[in-house]
Amino acid sequence: MDFCYKSYWSVCGTKIKYVLFKWNPIDMNRWNGPLEKIDEFRYLIPNSYKQGMRTDGVIYSDSRMLEQVMSDNALEQVSNVAMLPGIVGRSLAMPDIHWGYGFPIGGVAAMDAEEGVISPGGVGYDINCGVRLLRTGLYFEDVKDRIKNLVDEMFVNVPSGLGSKGKVRVDDRGIVEVLEGGARWAVEKGYGTDDDLKHQEASGCLEEADAGKVSQMAKQRGMPQIGSLGAGNHFLEIQKVEEIFDAEASKAMGIDTIGQIVVMIHSGSRGAGYQIASDYIKIMEGAVKKYGISLPDRQLACAPVTSDEAQDYFAAMSAGANFAWANRQLIMHWVRESFEKVLRQPWESMEMRLVYDVAHNIAKKETHQIEGAKRSVIVHRKGATRAFGPHHPEVPTAYSKHGQPVIIPGDMGTSSYVLTGTEGAMSETFGSTCHGAGRVLSRSAAIRRFTPEGIRAQLSNAGIYVKAASPKVLTEEAPQAYKRIDDVVRVANGAGISKLVAKMIPLGVMKG
């Protein structure tokens, strides 16, 4: 093996030292740039790192997680995002950061609403991939012998897997109604209640959506998939509350008792969202040339916020987000029906109420206090969760005192968390925090390393029943393929960008 010699800046305590080291070219994707320790939970990439950076990058991490954070070159993507025209504040990376398309997954960036740009890479291909949490009035003793039945019934009731098709059929007019109506469309069709809409980000619908800006191919891909879970890291999970950190906030959410049963739903916009992203990335590649925008990475293709290209993408992206909210609303309806069938009670008597639904792949028009003045920005959150603080007008009344619920799933073998948004997030991260555990192994690497039988046995030994649409997904989504969710939320809580409320552990998992 041939070796090279390479220099880099290394973090050593609170000091930065310059190192010359023997370098194996296999490690060429590892981050070797400068990092300055700000405090226990924050590191800085100075804008002096490379020419063209308009601002610094800030990474939320601690010394225990830093090795994982630097294990790929996602921090280079943080510095690349800092070069986008009109970026406001800093280019941010949450503790679950890893390599993504253009933007890192776990990346947050705000662009000036007049002088900035909009980049589809800052949202990703699965527009409004997000999570919702359904509380129940059930406890472990009520369901401990029925977990397999419940998961099996959900597997029958909720279509899942690669290319899966939903049970609801919509025509050309119907898909327009889905794209423009979001979760409200589903409720109007009888799949849920008005109360469900009160407990969703944006009430489950972005009014900026325009189905006319969505290609016919995207509509055709979405039509048969509405109401389906999909594959990959999407899941349904029956969990029990294991620990409560904030009794007052948890009580407001109705998840205030150890052993209480909750259900987590993780899904997105399926083929419709993917096609919208694909369509507009091509359009944005042309826009970069048209407007003379210089980029360090073509995957950051973008257009000025006020341009037709950016406005059209924003309207189509909003429609994709609405598809996802409608999708999760349908899935939740069938989860309720599954519990009704197995436990022979109406879902209302089992108190199966929606706690909250929040996106973690989206761009939103928001107003934030920046350098003492209110400023309109487009906040890109890619693998990052909105975390608005107490008394924000967009936080449901029941949670206003505590802040917006933040739902953070872990891997299928460990735990998940509920947190709340904070004033710290509002002042530092445009009201954003982490979104999950974050991968440390690619799907192909996980497939090479693990077997479906081994993962199934590992989960069974931990008391977790799993049912998957394919054996492959069990290895792709092996718990070892992810960072420790406990570490991720420890950093988010320690940095003050979200506050711990409750911890849940899985009992039964359905994977797409």
Buried (B, 14 or more C-beta within 10 A) or exposed (E): EEEEEBEBBBBEEEEBEEEEEEBEEEEEEBBBBBBBBEEEBBBBBBBEBBEBBBBBBBBBBBEEBBEBBBBBBBBBBBBBBBBBBBBBBBBBBBBBBBBBBBBBBBBBBBBBBEEBBBBBBBBBBBBBBBBBBBBBBBBBEBBEEBBEBBBBBBBEBBBBBEEBBBEBEBEEEBBBBBBBBBBBBBBEBEBBEEEBBBBBBBBBBBEBBBBEBBBEBBBBBBBBBBBBBBBBBBBBBBBBBBEBBBEEBBBBBBBBBEEBBBBBBBBBBBBBBBBBBBBBBEBBBEBBEEBEBEBBBEBBBBBBBEBEBBBBBBBBBBBBBBBBBBBBBBBBBBBBBBBBBBBEBEBEEBEBBBBBBBBBBBBBBBEBEBEEEEBBBBBBBBBBBBBBBBEBEBBBEBBBEBBBBBBBBBBBBBBBBBBBBBBBBBBBBBBBBBBBBBBBBBBEBBBEEBEBEEBBEBBEEBEBBBBBBBEBBBBBBBBEBBBBBEBBBBBBBBBBBBBBBBBBBBBBBBBB
